[in-house]
Amino acid sequence: MKANWLIPGVLAVACACPAKQTTGPGSSGSGIVVEKPASTCDGLRARVEALYRAEAQAKEPKRVEEAVADNTTMVLNDCAKAPDKVVACVNEATTIAELESKCLRPLDDEGTEGTELKK
C-alpha cells in the first residue's frame, strides 16, 4: 500500500515537462528532438541564432548578444538576396564553419560581401 502515494507524484513530474516534437528517424521513444526545416528566411532565425550563440559563448563570452545579432543579421541579409539557396543550405548546415563556407556570400579581401554564392 505504501507505493500508492508514488503514483500521483510520478504523474505530476511526468506532466511538468513541456512536450517536445520528436519526428523522423529515431523518434520512436528515443527522445531525439528533430527540428522542422525552415521554409523562409525568417524561419531560419532561431536556428542561426542558436548556432552563433554557442560559438560566441565559447569564443567571445563578453559580447555574446552583439555577436549573435550581427551574425544573424548577416545571414538573413544574404538569405533575402537568394532565399531558395540559403534556406536549403542553412537547414543542412550543422556548424558555423559549414554555414559560412557553403551558404553565405564570400567576403572579399576588404571584408565586404562578394557577388556570388558558392552553392
C-alpha positions as CSV (number, residue, x, y, z in Angstrom):
1,M,0.0,0.0,0.0
2,K,2.9,2.4,0.7
3,A,3.7,2.5,-3.1
4,N,0.4,4.1,-4.0
5,W,1.5,7.6,-2.9
6,L,4.2,7.4,-5.5
7,I,1.8,7.3,-8.5
8,P,0.5,10.8,-8.2
9,G,4.0,12.2,-7.7
10,V,5.4,10.4,-10.7
11,L,2.5,11.5,-12.9
12,A,2.9,15.1,-11.7
13,V,6.6,15.1,-12.6
14,A,6.0,13.4,-15.9
15,C,3.4,16.1,-16.8
16,A,5.5,19.0,-15.7
17,C,7.9,18.8,-18.6
18,P,7.0,20.7,-21.8
19,A,6.2,18.5,-24.8
20,K,8.9,18.3,-27.4
21,Q,8.3,17.4,-31.0
22,T,10.0,14.2,-31.9
23,T,9.7,13.3,-35.6
24,G,11.7,11.5,-38.2
25,P,14.2,8.6,-37.9
26,G,14.9,7.5,-34.3
27,S,11.9,9.3,-32.9
28,S,10.0,6.3,-31.6
29,G,10.7,6.9,-28.0
30,S,14.3,7.8,-28.4
31,G,14.0,11.3,-27.1
32,I,15.7,12.8,-30.2
33,V,14.3,16.2,-31.0
34,V,14.3,16.9,-34.7
35,E,13.8,20.5,-35.8
36,K,11.4,21.1,-38.7
37,P,13.4,22.6,-41.6
38,A,12.7,26.3,-42.2
39,S,10.9,27.3,-45.4
40,T,11.6,31.0,-45.2
41,C,14.5,33.3,-44.2
42,D,12.6,34.4,-41.0
43,G,12.1,30.7,-40.2
44,L,15.9,30.4,-40.1
45,R,16.4,32.9,-37.3
46,A,16.1,30.6,-34.3
47,R,18.5,28.0,-35.8
48,V,21.0,30.7,-36.9
49,E,20.9,32.4,-33.5
50,A,21.4,29.1,-31.7
51,L,24.5,28.2,-33.8
52,Y,26.0,31.6,-33.4
53,R,25.2,31.8,-29.6
54,A,27.0,28.5,-29.0
55,E,30.1,29.8,-30.9
56,A,30.0,33.2,-29.2
57,Q,29.7,31.8,-25.7
58,A,32.9,29.8,-26.4
59,K,34.9,32.4,-28.3
60,E,33.5,35.8,-27.2
61,P,31.7,35.4,-23.9
62,K,31.8,39.2,-23.2
63,R,29.9,40.1,-26.4
64,V,27.5,37.2,-27.0
65,E,24.4,39.2,-27.7
66,E,26.2,41.6,-30.1
67,A,27.9,38.7,-32.0
68,V,24.7,36.8,-32.3
69,A,22.8,39.8,-33.5
70,D,25.5,40.9,-36.0
71,N,26.0,37.4,-37.4
72,T,22.3,36.6,-37.6
73,T,21.7,39.8,-39.5
74,M,24.4,38.9,-41.9
75,V,22.9,35.5,-42.6
76,L,19.4,36.9,-43.0
77,N,20.6,39.6,-45.4
78,D,22.2,37.0,-47.6
79,C,19.1,34.9,-47.4
80,A,17.0,37.8,-48.6
81,K,19.1,38.0,-51.8
82,A,18.8,34.3,-52.6
83,P,16.2,32.7,-50.3
84,D,15.8,29.4,-52.0
85,K,19.6,28.6,-51.9
86,V,20.3,30.0,-48.5
87,V,17.3,28.4,-46.7
88,A,18.0,25.0,-48.1
89,C,21.7,25.3,-47.3
90,V,21.3,26.6,-43.7
91,N,18.8,23.8,-43.0
92,E,21.5,21.3,-43.7
93,A,24.4,23.1,-42.0
94,T,25.4,21.8,-38.6
95,T,28.3,24.1,-37.8
96,I,29.1,27.8,-38.2
97,A,32.0,27.0,-40.4
98,E,29.8,24.9,-42.7
99,L,27.1,27.6,-42.8
100,E,29.6,30.4,-43.6
101,S,31.6,28.5,-46.2
102,K,28.7,26.9,-48.1
103,C,25.7,29.1,-47.6
104,L,26.8,32.7,-47.5
105,R,28.3,35.1,-50.0
106,P,32.1,35.1,-49.5
107,L,33.8,38.1,-48.2
108,D,36.4,39.8,-50.4
109,D,39.8,41.0,-49.2
110,E,38.3,44.2,-47.8
111,G,35.8,42.3,-45.7
112,T,32.8,43.2,-47.8
113,E,30.4,40.7,-49.4
114,G,31.3,39.1,-52.7
115,T,28.8,38.8,-55.5
116,E,28.2,35.0,-55.9
117,L,27.0,32.3,-53.6
118,K,29.1,29.2,-53.6
119,K,26.2,26.9,-53.7
